[in-house]
Amino acid sequence: MRKIRETLTLTALIGVYLICSTRYFPGRPAESLLATLTELLTVAPFLVGATLIARSLVHRFSGQQLPWPPLLRIYLTLGLTVEFFLGIYHYLQINQGG
């Protein structure tokens, strides 16, 4: 039961991350897809670096290596935080007018 719950929460995190990463332009699906892929590829290196730093800190303080699922959760949590603020920034930048 615990394994199913962990899998479902990880899947939900991935879904929410992809929704937050989506850049939507009404009536222009190609531009939406290109902007979303550009956003994912632009932010990914920073998130990987921050995840590696978090992994190093956990290893340094606890002496244990983290398995993949907790690392993926750290990556997605950082990604959600970053994408939320970037999404707000992009939305305000587009709707500023002028």
N, C-alpha and C positions, 0 to 999 in steps of 0.2 A: 504494500500500500504506500509506503514511504517513497519507493522508487517511482511509482506512477505520479505521485504528487510533485516530486522534484522535476520530472520530465514535463509535466503540464505547466509548472511555473516557469521553467526555462523556455518553453515554447511561447508562453504568453509574453515573456520579456523580449524575446526575439521579434514577435509580432508588433509589440508597442514600439520597439526601437525602429523597426522598418516604417511604421506609420509616422513617427516623429521625423524620420529622415526624408520623407517624401516631400518633394517640392512640386506643387500642383499648379499648372497653368490651364485654366478652363479653355476647352476647345483646341488645345495644342498638345496632344499626347506625346509626340516625339520630343518636344521641348521639355515636357514634364519628366520623361524618362531620362533624358540627357542631364537635366539639372539634378535629378535624384542620384544618378550614378556619380556625377561629379562631386556632389556633396558627400556621398559615402566614401569615395576614394580620397577626398581631401582631408576628411576628419580621421580616417582610419589610422594613419601613422601616429598621430598624436595620442589616440586612444590605446594603441598597442604599446607605445612608450610609457604611458601612465600606468597601464596594467603591469608592465614589467617592473616598474618602480614599486608598485604595491606588492607584487610577488616577492621582490627582493626584501622589502621591509618585513613582510610576514616571515620569510625565511630567516632573516636576521634576528628577529625578536623571539620567534617560537622554535626555530631550529628545524622546522618541518617544511617539506615541499608541498605546495598545494596541487591537488589533482586538477584535471581539466575543467570539470563542471564549475567549481568555485572561481576559477580564473575567467571563465566565460561570463559568469554572473558579474564579476567585477568590471569586465569590459563593457557589458551591456548597461550596467548601472551608470558608469561614467559616460557612456555614449548617450543614454537617455538624458542625463543632465546637460551635457554639451549641446545635443540636438534641440532640446527644449529652448535654451537661450538663443541658439543660432536661428531657430525657427521664428521666435519673437522678433529678433533683430531683422531678419529678412522680410518678414511681414510688415514691420513698421517702415523699413526702407522703401519697399515697393509702394506702400500707400501714403507716403509723405507727399507726393505730388510736387512737380516743379522741376 
